[in-house]
Amino acid sequence: MSFNAPARYFDGKTSAAQNVTVIIDDRDVILCKDGNLGDAFATLSRRDLLLCEKPHANSPLRLRRLRDDGMRIVFAKEDAKTVGDILCQGPVPVAVDEASGRAITRLTVGIIGFTALVGLVIWLAVPVAAQIFADLYPKQSEIAMGKSARDQILYTLGKLDDDFEVCEPTDQAYDAVDKIITQLGTNTPLGYDYEVTFVRSDIPNALALPGGQILVFSALTDIMDSPEAFTGVLAHEIGHSEMRHGLRNLFANSAITQLIRLISGGAMIFPAELALKQGYTRGMEREADAFALDSMQRANIRTTDTAILFAKLRDMMEKDHGGVDLPEMLSSHPDMNARITLFENATATGTVQIDAAEWQSLKTVCDDESDG
């Protein structure tokens, strides 16, 4: 009784593969030229052969000599189970190399362990290194970088959105921003001369760039009910700048990308890279929230208005995602409900030292009738 199956044959001397037809009988494995059963070029005793792994229906099956010389006969996964069953039965059954399976298991466990170790090193060491580099980076260079980044962002947004526009605040609006920043810095000295740029956009957002540059989008001011809510956002963005998060992010993301590419052999492991970067960014967001709370408490500016603004943003986010809030893992910001609670529970009760007209000039800075 015999069985025929196609296979790939490696002689162990070169890396070249040869298509063959394999005849398996009760005692021997005979190799023939592809499709030609009458043209045998090697006869191997089943006693001298070993299966490299247990037969599985969904993976190829490899056959080698008992004394391994590199020779391999590789059966396709479609034939693997049938061939394996035949080789393991009969008067001269072929054994399975159990050590090979254990070696693969050890290798797999080793790779997982090494990857976890590298991930732990990235998680713990990169933020420390990024902080050191950010602290050593010259402040004047950081300020110049921030202005350049601001100009590039404004240019790019202008190309992508026809309705995008840089708004020109009135003198009254400029004065209101200066008063708010001065009040925030009364008991919390600030390290930069802050420059706030207002832009018309339907994205409710604000953005801190290196060196004291802050962008505020009109869709965010539109949903603010008070200058205290505006102050909470501004204090948060100032926190990013004071802790040099822009530089730390730049250095950290570059390091994470290079390390991930290194351990992946040049192929980007996107989920791992995203998780590490997002985790690092969320830590910065928490630091900026803590700075905002502390500076507003010191200046006796109530934070409950900021909590109300965050609740509006949460509701908008849930609506945009079909009523399902994004989990914290998928967002660069901490959980919004936790942030709302944080700002709700602060004890400051004072107000911002600007009058109603100054607040109106801020809130309507990008309205058509207010643009200069």
ABEGO torsion letter per residue (X at the ends): XBBBBBBBBBAGABABBBBBBBBBBAABBBBBBBGBAABBABBBBAAABBBABBBBAABBBBBBBABBAGBBBBBBAAAAAAAAAAAABEABBBBBBAAAAAAAAAAAAAAAAAAAAAAAAAAAAAAAAAAAAAAABBAAAAAAAAAAAAAAAAAAAAAABAABBBBBBBAAAAAAAAAAAAAAAAABBBABBBBBBBBBBABBBBBBBBGGBBBBBAAAAAABABAAAAAAAAAAAAAAAAAGAAAAAAAAAAAAAAAAAAAAGGBBBAAAAAAAAAAAAAAAAAAAAAAAAAAAAAAGBBAAAAAAAAAAAAAAAAAAAGGBBBBAAABABBBAAAAAAAAAABABABBBBBBAAAAAAAAAAABAAABX
